[in-house]
Amino acid sequence: MRAMVLAAILIGLPATAFAGGGFDIVVPGRPGVPIIINGIDASYTVVEGVWGLGKNVQVQPTIYGGRYVAERQPAEVGHYYPTLGLRPGYGRLEVEPPANRKLPKPAESYHQSWGAQSAPLPAQMDVPVDPPPVILAPEINDRPRRPRPRPHAEMPVKPPG
């Protein structure tokens, strides 16, 4: 019995491997929005050979039916390609005014400036008005040092004990 179940599984496995090679009918997700494949409107058509990302090999699909769509400007926002011969889909409309038009009044003059400086120094009361070039400061010694006795060769050495 086990051998029969194993044989049925082994016979059925290769059939599932070939199941992905059929055809697809393309139905748009929203009415009025075409599905474009390689410049062909593939809405409501039969497409064969679409592997997508299922394999590492990209295959050109075969489209049965459909119609060619005219080359359009790329739908990327912020890009304009003048070689397509189309005007940009957004931007300002450049209109050259006539030379004999009435000119507006000239604008009034305007001037603004900025500046920066350091803060003023505080007044110093202990500096004389006309100080000499060098001021000698008195030496203040709060902790006088006692001189250390220097060892001499004639000093008697204390006997141990």
C-alpha positions in Angstrom: 0.0 0.0 0.0 2.8 2.4 0.9 4.5 1.7 -2.5 1.3 2.6 -4.3 1.0 6.0 -2.5 4.7 6.7 -3.2 4.2 5.8 -6.9 1.2 8.2 -7.1 3.1 11.0 -5.5 6.1 10.5 -7.8 3.9 10.4 -10.9 2.0 13.6 -9.8 5.1 15.8 -9.0 6.4 16.4 -12.6 2.9 17.5 -13.7 2.9 20.3 -11.1 6.3 21.5 -12.4 4.8 22.1 -15.9 1.7 23.9 -14.7 3.0 27.4 -15.0 3.5 27.5 -18.8 -0.1 28.3 -19.8 -1.7 31.6 -21.0 -3.2 34.5 -19.1 -6.2 36.7 -19.8 -5.4 40.3 -18.9 -8.2 42.1 -17.1 -7.4 45.7 -15.8 -7.9 46.4 -12.2 -9.8 49.7 -12.9 -12.0 50.4 -15.9 -10.4 52.9 -18.3 -6.9 52.3 -17.1 -5.0 50.4 -19.8 -2.4 47.6 -19.2 0.6 48.5 -21.4 3.1 45.7 -22.2 6.0 46.8 -24.4 4.0 49.6 -26.1 0.9 47.4 -26.7 -2.4 47.9 -24.9 -3.0 44.4 -23.6 -6.3 45.0 -21.9 -8.7 42.1 -22.3 -6.2 40.1 -24.4 -4.5 36.7 -24.1 -0.8 36.9 -23.1 1.4 33.8 -23.3 4.9 33.4 -21.9 4.8 35.7 -18.9 7.2 34.3 -16.3 7.6 37.5 -14.3 9.9 37.1 -11.4 9.3 33.4 -11.0 12.6 32.6 -12.8 15.9 34.3 -13.4 15.3 34.5 -17.2 13.1 37.2 -18.6 11.0 36.0 -21.7 9.3 38.4 -24.1 5.6 37.7 -23.8 3.4 36.9 -26.8 0.3 39.1 -26.9 -2.6 37.8 -29.0 -4.8 40.9 -29.8 -4.2 44.3 -28.4 -3.3 47.5 -30.2 -0.2 49.7 -30.4 -0.1 52.8 -28.2 1.6 56.0 -29.4 4.9 56.8 -27.8 4.1 59.0 -24.8 6.1 61.2 -22.5 7.5 59.1 -19.5 5.3 59.3 -16.5 8.2 60.0 -14.2 7.5 63.1 -12.1 10.1 65.9 -12.4 11.6 64.7 -15.7 11.3 66.4 -19.1 12.7 65.0 -22.3 12.9 67.6 -25.1 13.8 64.9 -27.6 10.3 63.5 -27.5 9.0 66.7 -29.1 6.3 67.2 -26.4 5.8 70.2 -24.2 6.2 69.7 -20.4 3.0 68.8 -18.6 3.5 71.4 -15.9 5.4 74.6 -15.3 4.7 78.3 -16.0 3.4 79.5 -19.3 6.0 81.8 -20.9 4.2 84.8 -22.5 6.3 87.6 -24.1 4.5 90.9 -23.5 4.2 93.4 -26.3 6.9 96.1 -26.5 4.5 99.0 -26.5 2.6 98.0 -23.3 2.1 100.4 -20.3 5.0 99.9 -17.9 4.3 99.8 -14.1 5.5 102.5 -11.7 9.1 102.0 -10.7 9.5 100.6 -7.2 10.7 102.8 -4.3 14.3 102.5 -3.3 15.1 100.2 -0.5 18.3 99.6 1.5 19.1 97.4 4.4 22.3 96.6 6.2 23.5 94.5 9.0 26.5 94.7 11.4 28.1 93.0 14.3 30.5 94.0 17.0 31.8 92.7 20.4 30.2 93.8 23.6 31.9 96.8 25.3 34.5 96.0 28.0 33.7 96.9 31.6 35.4 100.0 33.0 38.6 99.2 35.0 39.1 101.5 38.0 42.5 100.3 39.2 44.4 101.1 36.0 45.9 104.6 35.9 45.0 106.9 33.0 48.6 107.1 31.7 50.3 103.8 32.8 54.0 103.3 32.4 55.2 100.8 29.7 56.2 98.2 32.4 54.6 97.8 35.8 56.7 95.9 38.4 54.5 93.9 40.8 55.7 93.4 44.4 56.6 89.9 45.3 54.3 88.5 48.0 55.5 85.5 50.0 52.9 84.3 52.4 54.7 81.1 53.5 58.4 81.6 53.8 60.6 78.5 53.5 63.0 77.4 56.2 66.4 76.6 54.7 67.2 72.9 54.9 70.5 71.8 56.4 72.9 70.5 53.8 74.8 67.4 54.7 78.6 68.1 55.1 81.4 65.6 55.4 82.4 67.0 58.8 79.1 66.3 60.4 79.4 63.6 63.1 77.4 60.4 62.4 75.3 59.2 65.3 76.4 55.9 66.7 73.8 53.2 66.5 72.0 52.2 69.6 
